[in-house]
């Protein structure tokens, strides 16, 4: 039980002073002492401390760092995970940017993490709402929660007060209403036709076919190896396990759901067979590497293959910006899966989405667009009543 006692003393100059001292034993059995200028402040702290001790979540201020210190410790720990290959460096860079640009400049960074409470977290969330975009504010606050969780595990705070707090975003936003950047079919046909004769070795055709028909991310395509491509019958497929980051380092895909096997159609099988006979060999066995078998940069693919391919297709003229990027082929490929009868579960699996909700949020309107509801209702009746 915490106790408060009044103490008085005389300074060297003869001045008489009074203070209120709070004494209590923490959960580890150590005596803690804190001094306050008024009895009311001492009582407030006594109530706070006794409540935390009763719940088993009290952390003495002497053991507590600031939020800024906790953030740096979190980043240092995550760096160790990156070094051991358990996390992606691009993820660490994102967290580091969140801390440097969107946490440290705010007042909460100087707060003792052991004394962090719900109102502190609410105030920080509201500051993010006012000064950052909805998407960025949500991502930064998510990182903030992880920092507090890490500190909880380190014994610097007794609970995570940010878990009950959220960043409010603009209401009425409907993901289905957001237009996807899907090129018209006639444009896709042009790109495919030109890619088949763009280079003698077949690199362009294999590149476009995999991005379009297997809907791979460019980062995943850049890390494909011979071992990850199975062309044997009856089930040719691409096994997605790794990706290349912006610094051309190969690492595991970001999430478990990104690990997947994507079926390959006969046209893509033919294109890959041709290119795999001609592509440079290397120790890593990369299919879409550079001239010496190392990871090719995204910029080189964009500037040296993608843009020239669109120019050759007559879609743009030299100097014009492309109307859509390489990632649009992924959207187009997924839309073709849906149009040809793929279920949400299949699309979620083949696309490597984190959840089926993600799949539905982005592409749900395509199922509604491609499905003839009256035809479906008629077919349901016929299934029972037709002879």
N, C-alpha and C positions, 0 to 999 in steps of 0.2 A: 504493500500500500504506500502511495506517495504521501509525503508530509511536507508542510510548509512551515518555516520558522522565520521570525523576524530577527535580523541581525543589525547591530549598529556599531560604528567605529569612528575613530577620529583620525583624520589625515595628518600628515607631517606638518601641514600649515595650520593645524588646529581646527579645521572645518569638521563639523559633525555630520555624518552621513548615515542613511538608513537604506536597507535593501531587504528583499524577500527571497529566501533561498528555498528551492524545491529539492528535496532529497528522495530518491527512490532506488529500488533494486531492480535492474533489468532482468530479462528472461534468462540471461546467462549467469545471474547471481552477482553481477558487478554493481557497485554503488555508483550512482550517477547524481551529479549536482549541477543545478542551473540557477542562475541569479537573475532577479527581475527588479525593476524600479518601483513597481506597484504590486499590491496584493492581488488586484484583479488580474493582471497579466500572469502572475504565478498560479492563480486558481484556474485560469483558462488552460494553461499548459498542463496542470495536474489532471484535469478532466480528460484532455487529449491523450496523455501518456497512460493513464489508468485504463481508458477504453481500448487502446492498442495492445497493452499488455494482456488484458482479459481476452482479446481475440487472438493473441499470439502473433501479432504483426508489428510489434514495436521494434524500431531500429534507432539506437541512440545517435544524436547528431554528430558525435565525435567520430563515428564510423562511416559517416555519409559524405559522399562527394557531391559536386554540383551536377546538374543535368548535362552541362557541357562536358564535364569529366566522364560521366557515364556514357555519353555518346561516343567519345573518343575510345573508351575501353571496348564498347560494342564493335566499333569499326576494326580495332586491333584484333579482336577475337575472330571476326569474320574474315580478316586477312589470312589468318591461320587456316581457315577452312578452304580458302581459295588456293593457298599454297599446297595443300594436300589433295587438291582436285575434287573436293566435295561440294564446292560452290563455284559459280561462274564469276569471273572478274568483272564482267559488265554489270552484274548485280551489285557488287561491291562499289563500283564507281557511281552507280545510281544512289546508293545509300549515302556515300560520301558527299555527293552533291546536295542531297536533301539536308544533311547536317550543316554543311558549310554555308549554304545560301538561304536555307529556309528554317533553320533552328537556332543556330548561334547568334544571328542578328536580333533575335527576339529576347525579351526580358526573362522569359522562363528559363533560358539557358543558364542564368546565374543563380537559380533557386537550388536550395539543398534538396536532393532527390528524396531523402528520408522524410521531408516535410511536405512533399508534393501531395496535393489533394484534388478532389473533383473540381472545385471552382477554378483552380490553377489550370487544369487541363481544358476546361470549358473556355476560359479566356483565351488560351492559345488557339483552340479550334476556331473561335470567332475571329481572331486576328488573321488566321489563314484564310478564312472565308472572305474577308474584306480585302486581302492583299494578294491573293493568288487565285488562279483559275480553279474551277471546281475539280477537275481531274487532278491537277497538281496538288491541291490542298488535301485531297483524300489520300493520295499516295504518300505525301510527307507525314500526315498524321498516322498512317499505318506504320511507317518507319519509327515514329516517335513511340508508338505502343510497343514495338519490338525492343527498343532501347530500354524501356521500363521493365519489360519482361526479363531482359538480360540482367538488369540490376537486381531484380527480384531474386533471380537465381544466385546472384553474388552476395545476397544478404544485405544489400544497401537500402532496400525498401521492403516493407512488409506486405504490400499488395499493389496491384496496378490500378490506380484511379482513372486511367485513360480508357479502360475497357468499356466503361459505361457511357463514354462520350463519343460523339460522331460529328463529322463535318457535314453541315447541311448544304445541299446542292440545289440548283434551280429545279423547280417542280415542273411536271408536265413533259419531261424529256422522254421521248419514245425512241428506243434504239432502232425499232423496225422502220421508223420514218427517215432514218439517216440513209441517204443514197449510197450504195456501194459503187466503187469505181470498177464496173465491169464493162470491158470493151464490147462492142457489138460483135455478133458472130461473124459477120462479113469481114470485119477487121482482123479477127483472130485467124480466119482462113487465109487471109493475105500473108500474115506473119508466118504461119506454118508452111505455106507454099514456098515463100521466098527462103525460109530457113533450110529447106531440103536441098537447095542448090547454092546456098550462100558460101559454103566452103567445101572443098572436095573431101575432106576427112570426116565431115558429118558432125562437127562439134556444135554448130548452131542449132541443127535440128534436134539433137539429143538434149541440148540445153533448154530449148523452148518446150519440147515434149514433156520433160520431167517437171518443169515449173507449172505447166498448164494441166496436164492430165493426171499427175500425181499430187498437184497442189502443194508442192514443197515450198517452204520458206527458202529464200536465197541463201541464208546462213547455213541451212541444212544441206542444200545442194552443194555448196562449196566444200563441205566436209565428207561427201560421199566417197567411199572406197570400193574397190572391186569386190571385196568380201561382203559389202552391204547390198550388192545388187545380185539377185537370184533370177536368172533368165531361163532356167530349166522348166520344162512342162511338168505337171499341168498347172502349176500355180506360180507364175513369175511374179516377183514382188521386189520392192525396195524396202530395206530394213533401216529405219531411221533411228540412230542411236546418238549421233554427235552433231555438233554444229561448229561453225567458224565464227569467232567474234570479230569486231571491227579492227582489231589489231592483228588479225590473221592467225590467231591461236586457236587450235582445235580443242574443244572441251565437250563434256557431256551436254545433252540437251537440258534445258532449264528445269523441266518438271518430269515426273514419272509418266504423265499422260502424253508427253511428247514422244515417248518411246513407242514406236508403232511399226507395223508392217503395212505397206500400201500396195495394193494389187496393181499390176502393170498390164496394159492392153497390148495387142499385137503390133500396133504401129510404133509404140514406144520401145518395145522389145527389139524391133528391127533397127530403130535409130540408135539404140544403145549398143547393140552388137557391132554396128559399123564403127561407131566412135571408139569403143573400147579396144578395137583392133589397131586404131591409129593413135590414140592418146599417149602422151609420154609416160614411160614407166618411172616409178619412184619407190623409195623405201616405204613411204606411207601408203602407196597404192591409190592415190587420189585420182578420181575420174575427171574432175573438172579443175585440176590444179593449173599452175602456170607452166611456162616452158621448161622449167627445171624440176617440175613435180611438186613444188611447194604450194601452199594455199594461195589462190588467186584472190586479190582484193575485190570487194564489191564495186569500188570505183572503176577498176579496170574493166570489169564485166559490163558495167553501165556505159562507159564511154567508148570502149573498143569493140563491143559486140551488140549491146542492146540498141543504142542510138543508131549505129550504122545499119542495123537490121531494119529499123523503122524507116530509115531513109530509103533503103533498097526496096521496101514494100510500098513506097509512095505515100506513106501515112504522114510523114513530115518532110520538109526540105532542110537542107543544111543550115544550121544556125537556129532552127526553131526548137523550142522545148517540146519534149514528147508529151502527148495528151494523157498518157498514163505510164506508170512505172512497171518494173518487173513484178512487183508484189500484186499487181492487178491480175496477173495470170493465175495466182492462187485463188483469188475471189472467183475468177471466171471458171476455173476448174471445179471448185466446190459447187457453183451454180449448175454446172453440167451434170454433176453427180445427182443433185436434187431433181433436176429436170428429167433425168432418166431413171427415177424411181428409188434412189438411195434413201434409206430411213434416217431420221435424226441420229440414232445410235451409231449407224455406220459412218455418217459424216463426222460425228464427234470423234470417233476412233481414228479414221483415216486422216483427218485434219490435225489431230493431236491437240484438240482443245482441252482446257482444264476441266470443263464440265459440260454436260449437255445443255445447261442453261446458257452458257456462253454461245454454243452453236445456235440455239434458238433465238437469242437476243440479236445475233448478227444476221442470221439467214432465215429466220422463221417466216418472214413475209414471202420468201420464194416458194415455200411449200404451199402457202395459200394462193400464190399467183399461178403456180403450175398445176394445181389440183382442180379438176372439174367437179365441183361439189354435187351438181345435179346428176352427173354421170355416176359418181360414187354411190349416191342414194339409190339410183335405179339398179345398179349392179348388186347392191345389198338385198334388194327385194327379189331380184331374179335368182340369187343364190338359194333362196328358200322356196320360191314358188314355181320356178321353171321346171319343166319335165326333162 
